[in-house]
Amino acid sequence: MTYILDDIDKKIIKILQEDARTPFSKIAKMLNLSESTIHMRMKRLRENGVIKGFYVDIDPEVIGYNVVAFVMIKADPKKYEGILKKISEFKEVLEVYDVTGEYYALLKVRVKTREELAKVLDMIGNMEGVTSTYTMFVLRTIKELRSVILD
């Protein structure tokens, strides 16, 4: 089900994407609305799954996680779901996508060193049912958003 955002919802989300710690009172003043209106809208946005949580945005490179790779996987279709479940548990795997095309899944992996990346690739490649992998090592990140651009 798609939740339809009105202009006020979009403004609230935009403010929170810039700083999730913004108090309801400040949002209310910024939008010329009552604090209770903001509270009720926030509650509705959370209940409908639009807002899933509030997080700290950490720069991984500042704390040493400088190695990023995208890994594509081919697998035995009968073992594919189990493979995705196991891979989703790897702390080094930040994102897992079930995709169309020649490969079945696309992973985003972030680690501190190339050696750690090699270990992760070995673990994935040695999983029962994985038939092949293709890895793209990221040289530099040009654009990476953690928020949704609203109309």
N, C-alpha and C positions, 0 to 999 in steps of 0.2 A: 504494500500500500504506500502510495506517495503522499506525504504530508505537504500541504500547500502553505507556504510562508507568506504572510502579508508584509507590508513595508515596515511595520513596527518590529515584527519578529526579525526581519533581516537586519534592522539597525541594532537591535539588542545583540544578535549573534556577531555582527561586525565589531561592536565594542568589546565583547568578550573574547573574540579571536585576537584582538590587540593586547588585551590584558584580562585574563580570566579572573583576576582578583578584584575587579572593579565592583564596588559595593552597589547593591540595588538602589540605594539612595542617590548615588552619583549618576547611575544610568537614568533614573527617574528625572533628575534635574536636566541631564543632557537632552532628554527626549520630551521634556515638558509634560511628564505623566506622573501619576501617583506611584509611590513605592509599592503599594499593594497591587497595582496593575502589573508592574514589572515582576513582582513575586509570582502572581498567578500565571503570567505568560511563561516565565521560566519553568514553573512546575509543569505546565502543559507541554512545553518543548522537551523536557526530560521524560515525562510519561509516554510521549509519542516516539521516543527514540531519536529525536532530532539532535539533542545534546546527549552524548553518551557519557561524558565525564569531563573533569577539569584536570589538566596535566601541566607539569613543568616542562618547558621546552629547553632541553639540554643540547648544547652544541657538542656532538660526539667527538669531533676533531680536537677540541680543547682538552678533553680528558683522554686522548690517546687512541681513539677508535678511528684511525686514518685509512683503513683498507676497506673498500667497498667493492662488491662484485655482484653481478646478476648471473644467476645460474638457471639454465633451462634443463628440464628433465624429461626423458622418455622412460616409460615404465610399462610393465606387464599390466594390462587393464584390470585383471583380476586382483591385483595387489595394490593398485593405485591409491585407493582410499586410505588403506593402512599406512602406505608410504607418506602421504600428505599429513596424516595425523602424527606420525613420528617426527617428521621434519618440522612440523609446527611447534614441537616441544623444544627444539634446539634454541638456546638463548642467542646464538649468533645469527639466526634467521629472523629478520625483522618483518618481512612480508612474504606471503605465499599467495600466488594467484593461479587459479585453474584457468588455462588459456586454450584458445583454438590454434590450429596450425600444426606444424611438424612436431613440435614439442608439446607436452601435456601440462607442464607447470612452469611458472617463472618465480624465482626466489630472489629476494634482496638480502644479501649477507653483509654484515659489518663486523669487523674484528680489528685487533690492534696491529697484527703483523701478517706478513705473507705466509709465515709458517703456520699460524693459526688458521688462515684461509685454506692452506693445503690440508690440514687435519679435517676441517669441515667437509671439504670436497671429497676426501677419502671416505669419511663416514657416510656421506650421501651415496657415493659411487659403489660402496660395498654393501649397501642395503639390498636385502633380498627383493627382487622384483624391479629394481632400477636397471634399465637396459643401456642407457647412455645419458651423458650430461654434456652440456656446452656452457663454458664459463666466459663471461665478459668482465674483465677487470676495469674498474672505473679509474680513469686518469685524473679527471677533475669534474666537479659538479658545477654545472652552469646555472641550473634552476632546480630548486627543491622546495615545494610548498607543503606545509603541514595543515593548511586550512583550505576551506572551500571558498571560491570566489562567488559571491551572490550577485544576482542581477541588480 
